[in-house]
């Protein structure tokens, strides 16, 4: 009996072991080129040169998949993307260059994607999954014996554990001392952890361009009686690399590493226990808020990948408690980062960027809690993204109603050396940059400091406030400030003092 059957499968070409050494060697060459172009250097034309090198290498190793007509169109898009980056490298031109490189590669090597949705899906998979493929792809060269399977199971925990230790060492001088004791001096003299991390990042970024694997959809029409069903295709990431065994090992190791950092913060940052003799409390407390936030974000990304909906790890009764424990430690880590930043602000005053850092840390903590909620309530990642977007919208809308200029000025004046008797002297230039909303804070400062610089700053801001009251520039906040200024002027006149 003959019947018509249609099968839709992801067409992923298996790796030819003979080609892997050459591809790995070229990936290392590109990482070395990136090191020479970028590491410790100002970036400009170098980014365009690196993009050209990636495009050339990608075409060299994937010429068999090229479609000439589409390749010419892709080349034109790539050249157009290069123009803004060559003109001037800034965030926008960098984004255009990266987008042009990805789109040109998609057009040249994946002719099966025609619609916008298919192309967006292919690029999404390339960007999100591509950087995680280097180590699994290289491991496929070897026969997966028990020994190599053991290496695969510990590869991800060891790699991410090294990254976490490096971030903790950057954030915590005590851990930095421990790390220095664990490494011989000659290695410390010649090996830079940030540089090793840079090479790992570059290898992960360039590998998808060298070993190109688009997810294609093919409809194959055959007679079922004549052709047997094809065997299942290998997954994008091997089972050993992101399976339950690897995730369990990772969570055990990560919980131990984070527990060490949490205990140190509990002793020194929260408990104020005496530090080692050669270390000051300021050096410990005022260091590392941003590396710890980077650690929390990396941890959140790992949890989302490991505990994907419907995955084997999500159903494990052993892995779930370890995930909850680790996310809880990450929330504690964010709280420690907020305390560190608060201590830093207490000494070096408040700025817009530091307020943004506080808000960002709060959103990170909320995002971690929502990840636990997604796992516990068995929700989808779409639900998680939606709830985070709602929280972000609420925060941004609330921030639009807050008078940060006045808040920053009031805080800095109240905590300045002139008013509080300790801390740093007030930065009059920064008060001037805050605009007319700093005038009430300046009025509080004048009894303690009335030099020419501060009075001149007040006069300039009063003039700026007068211009803000023009109907084209009118705002409710400026109107309220003007009412306050008029009340102050009236009060000064009634007391027999000249109006400020």
LINRADA-V345199 format. One record per residue. RES is the residue in one letter. SS is DSSP state (alpha for helix, beta for strand, coil for the rest). PHI is phi in radians with two decimals (* if undefined). PSI is psi in whole degrees, -180 to 180 (none if undefined). Layout:
RES/SS/PHI/PSI, RES/SS/PHI/PSI
//
This chain:
X/coil/*/135, X/coil/-1.97/132, X/coil/-2.42/163, X/beta/-1.70/125, X/beta/-2.24/141, X/beta/-2.10/128, X/beta/-2.13/134, X/beta/-1.96/121, X/beta/-2.43/154, X/beta/-1.38/121, X/coil/-1.57/99, X/coil/-2.07/115, X/coil/-1.23/134, X/coil/-1.18/157, X/coil/-1.39/131, X/coil/-1.45/120, X/alpha/-1.08/-30, X/alpha/-1.19/-24, X/alpha/-1.53/-19, X/alpha/-1.10/-47, X/alpha/-0.99/-41, X/alpha/-1.16/-40, X/alpha/-1.17/-41, X/alpha/-1.11/-41, X/alpha/-1.08/-41, X/alpha/-1.25/-34, X/alpha/-1.10/-41, X/alpha/-1.13/-37, X/alpha/-1.13/-41, X/alpha/-1.17/-37, X/alpha/-1.12/-39, X/alpha/-1.13/-40, X/alpha/-1.09/-42, X/alpha/-1.10/-39, X/alpha/-1.06/-44, X/alpha/-1.22/-36, X/alpha/-1.40/-38, X/alpha/-1.96/-40, X/coil/-1.15/118, X/coil/1.24/13, X/coil/-2.10/157, X/coil/-1.29/138, X/coil/-1.76/132, X/coil/-2.70/-106, X/alpha/-1.06/-25, X/alpha/-1.02/-35, X/alpha/-1.17/-40, X/alpha/-1.13/-42, X/alpha/-1.10/-40, X/alpha/-1.18/-39, X/alpha/-1.10/-40, X/alpha/-1.12/-42, X/alpha/-1.08/-43, X/alpha/-1.10/-43, X/alpha/-1.09/-44, X/alpha/-1.12/-46, X/alpha/-1.12/-40, X/alpha/-1.12/-43, X/alpha/-1.15/-34, X/alpha/-1.11/-42, X/alpha/-1.58/-10, X/coil/-2.21/30, X/alpha/-1.18/-24, X/alpha/-1.25/-17, X/alpha/-1.74/3, X/coil/-1.27/140, X/coil/-1.93/119, X/alpha/-1.02/-48, X/alpha/-1.10/-45, X/alpha/-1.21/-31, X/alpha/-1.13/-39, X/alpha/-1.14/-41, X/alpha/-1.11/-43, X/alpha/-1.10/-39, X/alpha/-1.09/-40, X/alpha/-1.12/-41, X/alpha/-1.12/-41, X/alpha/-1.12/-43, X/alpha/-1.11/-41, X/alpha/-1.10/-37, X/alpha/-1.23/-26, X/alpha/-1.25/-31, X/alpha/-1.01/-51, X/alpha/-1.09/-35, X/alpha/-1.21/-35, X/alpha/-1.26/-37, X/alpha/-1.06/-53, X/coil/-2.85/130, X/coil/-1.51/119, X/coil/-2.52/176, X/alpha/-0.96/-39, X/alpha/-1.20/-46, X/alpha/-1.17/-32, X/alpha/-1.13/-43, X/alpha/-1.10/-41, X/alpha/-1.10/-41, X/alpha/-1.11/-46, X/alpha/-1.11/-44, X/alpha/-1.10/-41, X/alpha/-1.14/-40, X/alpha/-1.09/-45, X/alpha/-1.17/-44, X/alpha/-1.16/-41, X/alpha/-1.15/-38, X/alpha/-1.14/-41, X/alpha/-1.11/-45, X/alpha/-1.13/-39, X/alpha/-1.34/-32, X/alpha/-2.04/-4, X/coil/-2.35/74, X/coil/-1.21/-13, X/coil/-1.32/-20, X/coil/-1.50/117, X/coil/-2.03/-42, X/coil/-1.43/164, X/alpha/-1.09/-42, X/alpha/-1.12/-42, X/alpha/-1.12/-43, X/alpha/-1.16/-42, X/alpha/-1.09/-40, X/alpha/-1.15/-42, X/alpha/-1.12/-44, X/alpha/-1.17/-37, X/alpha/-1.06/-47, X/alpha/-1.11/-39, X/alpha/-1.10/-45, X/alpha/-1.27/-41, X/alpha/-1.43/-38, X/alpha/-1.70/-28, X/alpha/-0.95/-49, X/coil/-1.10/-16, X/coil/-1.63/4, X/coil/-1.65/-12, X/alpha/-1.05/-55, X/alpha/-1.18/-43, X/alpha/-1.06/-39, X/alpha/-1.14/-42, X/alpha/-1.14/-35, X/alpha/-1.16/-24, X/coil/-1.21/-9, X/coil/-1.18/-33, X/coil/-1.57/154, X/coil/-1.25/130, X/coil/-1.39/72, X/coil/-1.30/179, X/alpha/-1.07/-37, X/alpha/-1.18/-48, X/alpha/-1.22/-31, X/alpha/-1.12/-38, X/alpha/-1.10/-40, X/alpha/-1.11/-42, X/alpha/-1.09/-39, X/alpha/-1.15/-32, X/alpha/-1.74/-4, X/alpha/-1.12/-51, X/alpha/-1.13/-47, X/alpha/-1.02/-42, X/alpha/-1.19/-42, X/alpha/-1.15/-50, X/alpha/-1.20/-34, X/alpha/-1.08/-39, X/alpha/-1.11/-40, X/alpha/-1.11/-44, X/alpha/-1.11/-41, X/alpha/-1.09/-41, X/alpha/-1.11/-41, X/alpha/-1.18/-40, X/alpha/-1.13/-38, X/alpha/-1.14/-36, X/alpha/-1.23/-28, X/alpha/-1.67/-19, X/coil/-2.33/111, X/alpha/-1.12/-26, X/alpha/-1.18/-47, X/alpha/-1.12/-35, X/alpha/-1.05/-40, X/alpha/-1.12/-42, X/alpha/-1.09/-43, X/alpha/-1.08/-40, X/alpha/-1.14/-30, X/alpha/-1.32/-28, X/alpha/-1.41/-12, X/coil/-2.01/136, X/coil/-1.06/151, X/alpha/-1.07/-35, X/alpha/-1.16/-33, X/alpha/-1.24/-41, X/alpha/-1.10/-30, X/alpha/-1.26/-28, X/alpha/-2.01/-12, X/coil/-1.99/125, X/coil/-1.87/118, X/alpha/-1.02/-45, X/alpha/-1.02/-35, X/alpha/-1.25/-37, X/alpha/-1.09/-44, X/alpha/-1.09/-37, X/alpha/-1.10/-43, X/alpha/-1.12/-43, X/alpha/-1.07/-43, X/alpha/-1.10/-42, X/alpha/-1.13/-42, X/alpha/-1.06/-42, X/alpha/-1.15/-34, X/alpha/-1.35/-37, X/alpha/-1.50/-22, X/alpha/-1.03/-44, X/alpha/-1.03/-28, X/alpha/-1.33/-29, X/alpha/-1.43/-51, X/coil/-1.81/86, X/coil/-1.41/128, X/coil/-2.45/93, X/coil/-1.43/147, X/coil/-1.54/108, X/coil/-1.88/153, X/beta/-1.95/123, X/beta/-2.14/140, X/beta/-1.85/116, X/beta/-1.91/123, X/beta/-1.86/120, X/beta/-2.49/168, X/beta/-1.52/124, X/coil/-1.09/-35, X/coil/-1.22/-25, X/coil/-1.61/-37, X/coil/-2.06/128, X/coil/-1.27/159, X/coil/-1.11/137, X/coil/-1.23/153, X/coil/-1.20/156, X/coil/-1.08/139, X/coil/-1.39/153, X/coil/-1.17/147, X/coil/-1.26/163, X/coil/-1.05/-39, X/coil/-2.16/130, X/coil/-1.07/154, X/alpha/-1.10/-34, X/alpha/-1.17/-30, X/alpha/-1.33/-38, X/alpha/-2.25/29, X/coil/-1.44/175, X/alpha/-1.01/-36, X/alpha/-1.13/-44, X/alpha/-1.14/-43, X/alpha/-1.12/-40, X/alpha/-1.10/-46, X/alpha/-1.07/-41, X/alpha/-1.08/-46, X/alpha/-1.16/-37, X/alpha/-1.10/-47, X/alpha/-1.13/-45, X/alpha/-1.16/-39, X/alpha/-1.10/-38, X/alpha/-1.17/-43, X/alpha/-1.12/-45, X/alpha/-1.20/-32, X/alpha/-1.10/-38, X/alpha/-1.09/-45, X/alpha/-1.13/-41, X/alpha/-1.15/-40, X/alpha/-1.13/-42, X/alpha/-1.11/-43, X/alpha/-1.11/-39, X/alpha/-1.10/-36, X/alpha/-1.33/-52, X/alpha/-1.61/-40, X/alpha/-1.48/-44, X/alpha/-1.64/-38, X/coil/-1.61/-11, X/coil/0.99/38, X/coil/-1.25/148, X/coil/-1.06/132, X/coil/-1.43/167, X/coil/-0.95/156, X/coil/-1.03/-35, X/coil/-1.63/20, X/coil/-2.37/135, X/coil/-1.63/156, X/alpha/-1.15/-35, X/alpha/-1.10/-40, X/alpha/-1.11/-33, X/alpha/-1.36/-45, X/alpha/-1.31/-33, X/coil/-1.68/18, X/coil/-2.19/134, X/coil/1.71/10, X/alpha/-1.07/-44, X/alpha/-1.31/-40, X/alpha/-1.03/-35, X/alpha/-1.20/-36, X/alpha/-1.16/-40, X/alpha/-1.07/-37, X/alpha/-1.10/-45, X/alpha/-1.11/-40, X/alpha/-1.14/-42, X/alpha/-1.10/-40, X/alpha/-1.11/-42, X/alpha/-1.09/-41, X/alpha/-1.09/-41, X/alpha/-1.12/-43, X/alpha/-1.10/-42, X/alpha/-1.13/-38, X/alpha/-1.29/-44, X/alpha/-1.23/-39, X/coil/-1.78/44, X/coil/-1.12/145, X/coil/-1.00/131, X/coil/1.44/-5, X/coil/-1.30/163, X/coil/-1.15/-31, X/coil/-1.23/-31, X/coil/-1.15/-28, X/coil/-1.57/-4, X/coil/-1.32/130, X/coil/-1.35/-14, X/coil/-1.57/-40, X/alpha/-1.28/-38, X/alpha/-0.96/-52, X/alpha/-1.05/-35, X/alpha/-1.17/-37, X/alpha/-1.13/-46, X/alpha/-1.05/-43, X/alpha/-1.10/-42, X/alpha/-1.21/-41, X/alpha/-1.11/-39, X/alpha/-1.05/-40, X/alpha/-1.15/-34, X/alpha/-1.19/-37, X/alpha/-1.10/-41, X/alpha/-1.10/-35, X/alpha/-1.13/-41, X/alpha/-1.14/-40, X/alpha/-1.07/-39, X/alpha/-1.13/-37, X/alpha/-1.13/-40, X/alpha/-1.12/-42, X/alpha/-1.12/-42, X/alpha/-1.06/-45, X/alpha/-1.15/-37, X/alpha/-1.10/-42, X/alpha/-1.14/-36, X/alpha/-1.15/-44, X/alpha/-1.13/-36, X/alpha/-1.06/-27, X/alpha/-1.69/-45, X/alpha/-1.83/14, X/coil/1.29/174, X/coil/-1.77/142, X/coil/-2.40/171, X/alpha/-1.05/-43, X/alpha/-1.12/-35, X/alpha/-1.28/-34, X/alpha/-1.12/-43, X/alpha/-1.05/-37, X/alpha/-1.14/-42, X/alpha/-1.04/-47, X/alpha/-1.12/-43, X/alpha/-1.10/-41, X/alpha/-1.13/-39, X/alpha/-1.09/-40, X/alpha/-1.16/-37, X/alpha/-1.10/-45, X/alpha/-1.06/-44, X/alpha/-1.10/-41, X/alpha/-1.08/-39, X/alpha/-1.12/-43, X/alpha/-1.11/-39, X/alpha/-1.20/-29, X/alpha/-1.11/-43, X/alpha/-1.08/-41, X/alpha/-1.09/-40, X/alpha/-1.08/-43, X/alpha/-1.20/-45, X/alpha/-1.18/-37, X/alpha/-1.58/0, X/coil/1.02/49, X/coil/-1.68/171, X/coil/-1.59/166, X/alpha/-1.15/-28, X/alpha/-1.10/-40, X/alpha/-1.07/-43, X/alpha/-1.09/-45, X/alpha/-1.10/-42, X/alpha/-1.11/-44, X/alpha/-1.14/-40, X/alpha/-1.13/-39, X/alpha/-1.15/-38, X/alpha/-1.11/-45, X/alpha/-1.10/-42, X/alpha/-1.11/-41, X/alpha/-1.09/-44, X/alpha/-1.09/-43, X/alpha/-1.13/-46, X/alpha/-1.12/-41, X/alpha/-1.13/-42, X/alpha/-1.11/-40, X/alpha/-1.12/-32, X/alpha/-1.15/-18, X/coil/-1.73/-5, X/coil/-1.61/136, X/coil/-1.51/81, X/alpha/-1.17/-33, X/alpha/-1.03/-50, X/alpha/-1.17/-39, X/alpha/-1.10/-46, X/alpha/-1.12/-45, X/alpha/-1.09/-45, X/alpha/-1.08/-44, X/alpha/-1.11/-48, X/alpha/-1.13/-39, X/alpha/-1.17/-44, X/alpha/-1.13/-30, X/coil/-1.80/10, X/coil/-1.38/164, X/alpha/-1.15/-32, X/alpha/-1.13/-39, X/alpha/-1.68/-49, X/alpha/-1.50/-16, X/coil/1.43/4, X/coil/-2.62/176, X/coil/1.45/-158, X/coil/-1.64/156, X/coil/-1.21/150, X/coil/-1.15/140, X/coil/-1.60/99, X/alpha/-1.13/-36, X/alpha/-1.09/-39, X/alpha/-1.22/-37, X/alpha/-1.03/-41, X/alpha/-1.12/-36, X/alpha/-1.18/-25, X/alpha/-1.24/-19, X/coil/1.62/-172, X/alpha/-1.04/-25, X/alpha/-1.13/-12, X/alpha/-1.46/-4, X/alpha/-1.06/-42, X/alpha/-1.05/-38, X/alpha/-1.18/-39, X/alpha/-1.11/-38, X/alpha/-1.07/-36, X/alpha/-1.23/-28, X/alpha/-1.46/-27, X/alpha/-0.99/-39, X/coil/-1.09/-22, X/coil/-1.70/-22, X/coil/-2.71/116, X/coil/-2.26/45, X/coil/-1.36/174, X/alpha/-1.09/-37, X/alpha/-1.08/-47, X/alpha/-1.20/-42, X/alpha/-1.12/-41, X/alpha/-1.11/-38, X/alpha/-1.09/-43, X/alpha/-1.09/-43, X/alpha/-1.10/-42, X/alpha/-1.14/-39, X/alpha/-1.25/-34, X/alpha/-1.11/-41, X/alpha/-1.15/-40, X/alpha/-1.12/-37, X/alpha/-1.13/-38, X/alpha/-1.08/-40, X/alpha/-1.20/-32, X/alpha/-1.21/-18, X/coil/-1.47/-6, X/coil/-1.05/147, X/coil/-1.09/-28, X/coil/-1.26/-27, X/coil/-1.84/5, X/coil/-1.11/141, X/coil/-2.56/152, X/alpha/-1.07/-37, X/alpha/-1.15/-42, X/alpha/-1.14/-36, X/alpha/-1.13/-43, X/alpha/-1.11/-39, X/alpha/-1.11/-40, X/alpha/-1.13/-38, X/alpha/-1.07/-39, X/alpha/-1.14/-43, X/alpha/-1.11/-41, X/alpha/-1.12/-39, X/alpha/-1.15/-39, X/alpha/-1.15/-41, X/alpha/-1.15/-41, X/alpha/-1.13/-41, X/alpha/-1.13/-40, X/alpha/-1.16/-38, X/alpha/-1.17/-40, X/alpha/-1.18/-28, X/coil/-1.52/3, X/coil/1.40/17, X/coil/-1.86/151, X/coil/-1.19/142, X/coil/-1.17/138, X/coil/-1.29/none
//
